[in-house]
Amino acid sequence: MTARAAIIGGSGYTGGELLRILLDHPEIEVAQVTSRQHLGEYVYQVHPNLRKRTSLKFSDPETLAAVDVLFLALPHGQAQKQIDRYTQLAATIIDLSADFRLRSPAAYEHWYGSAHGSSAWLDQFVYGLPELHRQELRHAHLASGVGCNAAATILALLPLTQADLIDRTQPIIVEIKVGSSEGGAEGNPGSHHPERSGVVRTYSRFGHRHTAEVIQELGLENITLTMTSVDLVRGSLATAHAWVRAGVTSKDIWKAYRQLASENPFLRVVKETRGIYRIPEPKVLAGSNYADLGFDLDEDSQHIVAMCAIDNLMKGAAGSAVQCMNLMLGFEETAGLDFPGLHPI
């Protein structure tokens, strides 16, 4: 029996990606997609790739009927205002915004600059990265989304932290190159095409909010994230500079990466000696839920460069959300997520 799903805030990029995935999901019927701005319009008028795939129209969020699973694809700060209502409409909720990613009210206030509007709910949400919380998600009814840059950073470092290979006394510096879709569908002066095209623009030197998720999930305190916009629509590439503990060799690191990839269906190790794509590259992941991991170690200095490439709208948002839903509802974890990306593109 299929589960009925609804998307609140379906006119944005992540809402469109959710709809694209769920329309082909073998276990899901999409019942409603809401948007105040596009109320009454066909969803394909906003998401043109869905022409002839659905006759759904955007409905009013105030008229939302009860469903089995509810995706919240709202701007930051909105979901927390109505979480009590939303939990009455669906037994399973996945929020793609930043509202419920942090478990600590104090951490939320520190990183987001204001007190949380529904802080009692924070510790009831499971952080929605299956590679970290697969077993908790199998028994959860509430899951948060992930910050796209946080997801790329966490996955870049996860093989090293899980195998306890990092020297935690040394700083960790992560440079993240991001595509323009991270700015959302509304846009801003900086995303205006004449201003955005051709750029390599560092816009957050340190203190980015996604840092809080990395600290929370990996327990790394001495870490800095720097964000740079590049001339790319989809994609996020995290390049982390860290140091491994004395005596750690490339063989140890290979073992850690292979072990993690073998346990997770959407993690791939990319470290080739031939060809064009020898290290992780976001371009070939467009539309895919895969995360490509890579590394290189200087054994003389113990300096490691760890990399992760993702599609920020997929593994960094909608793809991970559907992966969480699959676990939460007891479906095959990979259901609806088998698209491999395109090449060339």
C-alpha positions, 0 to 999 in steps of 0.5 A: 500500500502506498503512502500519501505524501505532501510538500509544504513550500513546493515552489522552491528548488528543493521542493521541486527536487522532492516532487521530481523524486516522489512522483517516480517513487514506487511507494509514494503517492503525492497528494498535495504541494503547497505554495501561497505565491503560486496558488492555483498554478500547475506545478509544472508551470514553476518546475517545467521539467515536470510537464506531462508528469503530473497534473497537480496544482499548488494548493493553499497550505492552510487547507492541507489535509492529513497525510502519512508523510509531510515534507517541510520545504519552507524558508528558514524560521517558518517551520518552527512557528507551526510545528505543533500544527504540522505534527497533527497532520502527519505521523512522519515529518521531514523538515528541510530547513535549518529549524531543527538541525541543532539539538541545543537551544543555546547553540541555535541562538548562538549560530542563528542570532535569535532564540528558537521559537519551539525549542522543546521540539529540538531534541525530538528530531533526528539529524537527517544524514543516514550515514550517521543516524541510520538506525535512529531514523528507522525508529524516528517520526521526526527528522531534520534536513541537512545543511548542504555544505555541512553534509559535504563537510561531514562526509569528507571527514567521516571516514577519518573521524569514524576510524579515529585517524585525525589529530584533533589537536590540529586545526581543520580548515575546510574550503567549500566551493558552491553553485548558485542554486544554494541561493534558492529560487528567489535570488538576490543581487549577488545571484543576478546573472551579470554579477554571478556569471564567471565568479569565484567569490568567497562570501563567508570567510568563517562563522558560516552557520553550517559549521554548527552541524559539523561540530555537533555531528562529528564533535570537532571543535577546532574547525573552520568552514570557508564558502566560495561561490563558483560558476556552477548551478548545482554542486558543492565540493568540500576540500578539508585540510587536516592532520592525521595522528602519528603513524597513520599511513595511506593504507590505514586511510584506504581501509577507513574509506573502503569500510565506510563506502561498503556500509553506505549505498550512496558513498563512493570512493573516487581516487583514480590514476587515469582518466579525467575525473580522478578526484571527486567532481560535482559536475557528474553528480547533478541530479544524483544522491551519490556523494563522491569521496577522495583523499590524498595524504602527505606521509612526511607531514601527516597532512591530509586533504579530504574531499567530498562532492555532492549535488547540493539540491540532492544529497545536500537536501531533497535526496537525503530527505527522501533517503530518510523517509525510506528508512523511517517508513520501512522502504528500501533505503535506495527507493526512488534514488537510483538516478546516477547523474549525467555525463557529459553535461 
